[in-house]
Amino acid sequence: MKIDKKFVMKLMIFSAIFMFLAGVTFDTYARGRGSGRGSHRSANRNISRQGPARTGSMRSSDFNRSSRSSYSGQRQSAQRSSMQRTGNTERQTQARQKAQDYKAANPDKVKDFQDKRADNAGDIQENRQDWKDTNREDWQDYGDKARNDRQEFYDNNEYYRYDDDWEWGDNVEYPVGAMAAVAVGTALTVSAFNSMTCNPTTVYVSGVAYYQCGSTWYNQAYQQGDVVYVVVDTPPGY
Amino acid sequence: MKRQTFNKCTWAFFLILLLALPAASQTEQGVEVKDAPRIDPESISDLVESLEFLSKAGSFSFTAEQEYDALQGNGQKIEFGGVHKLTVVRPDKVRSDIVSRDGSKKLFVFDGKDIYYSDIDDNVYASVPRPGDINQAIDYFTEDLQMPLPLGQLISSDTYEWVKKEIYAGGFVDQSTINGVLCDHLAFRTKNIDFQVWIAAEGDPIQTRLVIDYKNSPGEPQFRAMFRDWNFKPELSDSLFVFKPGENMRKIGFAPVLRTEIKSEEKEGEKK
């Protein structure tokens, strides 16, 4: 059997390039996820831990509330269910109107905020793009079914898309200038609170911590088993 | 002529067979047959006996390896879980330590006067006065404060009444071994949930496993628990039901209580 030496050489070179690029790709992916295998990874806060099964309850009254609020994403649902509980539709309408007005009056700030939000999604999206770009170059040439499946999974999974579905008026992540629009009683998850553009000031009134962000004040509280920030009235003396 | 008759007979036979099959299979499955009793009395009696046994136990502790499904926006169910240790002293003391799989620790304490709930890692706790017995405390915590306390109903002493009222179908599945204990595997249905329970077939009627299906909730998520280390003479130190916040631990509220306070303040403001 005659072996084509040129073909063997080409095959070896292609293999070497493939292994190098694959290594770079996986390294990028690993760094994008925060760290490598074996080291401590922080939890993906975009994945909901809520739902009726969390209660382990047999009585319907215990889990119907959490059932309603678990389906369409944790942050969105926390906002909506808490808004419903406040029962103040007028406030909600005003808040939405204010947010819409703000959006219309400050298109540049809205764009800045959207950019910042994109930055906050940050490393994940950036690396996701790297991942896609790298794949486009590498895998179109070489093809690898298993890794293509992974690419499809990564492209198709929606864990990082909750924010993309949010709309102004329903959104609790306002820039500082629009914070006055959030209704008293509204709850923000810790991740939503931390992703706000303001740097909250903490003051203690009668031993209770208040967090000020713009003209909005928050208390921490438990809601359905998780710590959230609830919008409250201005504390006495402020 | 004979051949035609044979063909007709053959077709008629297959037609009858086809019509009879669904009825036969329904009878074999046994669950949905209209004339059959929907609840096996012996099975419901076994379940009630197990719950009553717990409700009459003065003090006990057990550990549960529990897990649950959380439905995501994309339709995928993701499993979370942890280890849950419950210690109960009737009529008015409960301590619940939960260590989640991600390492986070939560603590629930009811001392007969107040309810405490704490996230050890986040260094926060909340407390609310609630004098009364265990049933009242669990009802208030899970219904009014809307907080999760998995297996809370297992330790409530009135759950067997709920069982008698709510279960509309169910019975014995088989005998199976869970953690080396021979158990009766029972399955029941209520309007909102289906559940399965494994109860020790010999000795004390303790539960070894519980599975709850939230069949009316999107994605039909499950809660699952494996029970172990049942102890009906637990060592009870004085500090077990005393909650002492850790150093620099911040006190926070319960959101429903906070909202009630906000509303009452608003009403007072309107009056003025």
Chai-1 contact restraints between the chains, C-beta under 6 A:
chainA,res_idxA,chainB,res_idxB,connection_type,confidence,min_distance_angstrom,max_distance_angstrom,comment,restraint_id
A,A43,B,D102,contact,1.0,0.0,6.0,A-B,restraint_1
A,I47,B,I78,contact,1.0,0.0,6.0,A-B,restraint_2
A,S48,B,A70,contact,1.0,0.0,6.0,A-B,restraint_3
A,S48,B,Q72,contact,1.0,0.0,6.0,A-B,restraint_4
A,R49,B,A70,contact,1.0,0.0,6.0,A-B,restraint_5
A,R49,B,F80,contact,1.0,0.0,6.0,A-B,restraint_6
A,G51,B,A70,contact,1.0,0.0,6.0,A-B,restraint_7
A,G51,B,L71,contact,1.0,0.0,6.0,A-B,restraint_8
A,G51,B,P221,contact,1.0,0.0,6.0,A-B,restraint_9
A,P52,B,Y214,contact,1.0,0.0,6.0,A-B,restraint_10
A,P52,B,S217,contact,1.0,0.0,6.0,A-B,restraint_11
A,A53,B,Y68,contact,1.0,0.0,6.0,A-B,restraint_12
A,A53,B,D69,contact,1.0,0.0,6.0,A-B,restraint_13
A,A53,B,Y214,contact,1.0,0.0,6.0,A-B,restraint_14
A,A53,B,P221,contact,1.0,0.0,6.0,A-B,restraint_15
A,A53,B,Q222,contact,1.0,0.0,6.0,A-B,restraint_16
A,A53,B,F223,contact,1.0,0.0,6.0,A-B,restraint_17
A,R54,B,Y68,contact,1.0,0.0,6.0,A-B,restraint_18
A,R54,B,P148,contact,1.0,0.0,6.0,A-B,restraint_19
A,T55,B,P148,contact,1.0,0.0,6.0,A-B,restraint_20
A,G56,B,P150,contact,1.0,0.0,6.0,A-B,restraint_21
A,G56,B,L151,contact,1.0,0.0,6.0,A-B,restraint_22
A,G56,B,F223,contact,1.0,0.0,6.0,A-B,restraint_23
A,M58,B,Q153,contact,1.0,0.0,6.0,A-B,restraint_24
A,S60,B,N192,contact,1.0,0.0,6.0,A-B,restraint_25
A,S61,B,E143,contact,1.0,0.0,6.0,A-B,restraint_26
A,D62,B,T142,contact,1.0,0.0,6.0,A-B,restraint_27
A,R65,B,Q146,contact,1.0,0.0,6.0,A-B,restraint_28
A,S67,B,S217,contact,1.0,0.0,6.0,A-B,restraint_29
A,Y71,B,P218,contact,1.0,0.0,6.0,A-B,restraint_30
A,S72,B,G73,contact,1.0,0.0,6.0,A-B,restraint_31
A,G73,B,G73,contact,1.0,0.0,6.0,A-B,restraint_32
A,E158,B,G73,contact,1.0,0.0,6.0,A-B,restraint_33
A,E158,B,N74,contact,1.0,0.0,6.0,A-B,restraint_34
A,V184,B,I262,contact,1.0,0.0,6.0,A-B,restraint_35
A,G185,B,R259,contact,1.0,0.0,6.0,A-B,restraint_36
A,G185,B,I262,contact,1.0,0.0,6.0,A-B,restraint_37
A,A187,B,A255,contact,1.0,0.0,6.0,A-B,restraint_38
A,Q220,B,I252,contact,1.0,0.0,6.0,A-B,restraint_39
A,A221,B,I252,contact,1.0,0.0,6.0,A-B,restraint_40
A,A221,B,G253,contact,1.0,0.0,6.0,A-B,restraint_41
A,A221,B,F254,contact,1.0,0.0,6.0,A-B,restraint_42
A,A221,B,A255,contact,1.0,0.0,6.0,A-B,restraint_43
A,A221,B,L258,contact,1.0,0.0,6.0,A-B,restraint_44
A,Y222,B,A126,contact,1.0,0.0,6.0,A-B,restraint_45
A,Y222,B,F254,contact,1.0,0.0,6.0,A-B,restraint_46
A,Q223,B,A255,contact,1.0,0.0,6.0,A-B,restraint_47
A,Q224,B,Q146,contact,1.0,0.0,6.0,A-B,restraint_48
A,G225,B,M147,contact,1.0,0.0,6.0,A-B,restraint_49
A,G225,B,P148,contact,1.0,0.0,6.0,A-B,restraint_50
A,V227,B,D122,contact,1.0,0.0,6.0,A-B,restraint_51
A,V230,B,A255,contact,1.0,0.0,6.0,A-B,restraint_52
A,V230,B,L258,contact,1.0,0.0,6.0,A-B,restraint_53
